[in-house]
Amino acid sequence: MMTGYQVYILVAILGLAIIAILFFLFGRKSHKKLTPLAAIAFGLVMAGLFLSENRILGYSFIVVGIILSVIDAVKKGKR
């Protein structure tokens, strides 16, 4: 049986997957490549979700991923 915390993580992952599917189906028609920094940020956030049993490690990955995604957005905005 799953604990409440595991259910929360499962719902979060499913929600992200649904948003990604909707974005790809109804999103922008011009496809832009994912930058290496954005790919690393996405990977860190996903690793943080999967390593949620160790809260400090999981949250650290999520925070670093968010910081990298903000840096990537700022770099794209300056172009």
Secondary structure as the mmCIF struct_conf table of DSSP 4:
data_model
#
loop_
_struct_conf.conf_type_id
_struct_conf.id
_struct_conf.beg_label_comp_id
_struct_conf.beg_label_asym_id
_struct_conf.beg_label_seq_id
_struct_conf.end_label_comp_id
_struct_conf.end_label_asym_id
_struct_conf.end_label_seq_id
HELX_RH_AL_P HELX_RH_AL_P1 GLY A 4 PHE A 26
BEND BEND1 GLY A 27 GLY A 27
BEND BEND2 LYS A 29 SER A 30
HELX_LH_PP_P HELX_LH_PP_P1 LYS A 33 THR A 35
HELX_RH_AL_P HELX_RH_AL_P2 PRO A 36 PHE A 50
TURN_TY1_P TURN_TY1_P1 LEU A 51 GLU A 53
BEND BEND3 ASN A 54 ASN A 54
HELX_RH_AL_P HELX_RH_AL_P3 ARG A 55 LYS A 78
#
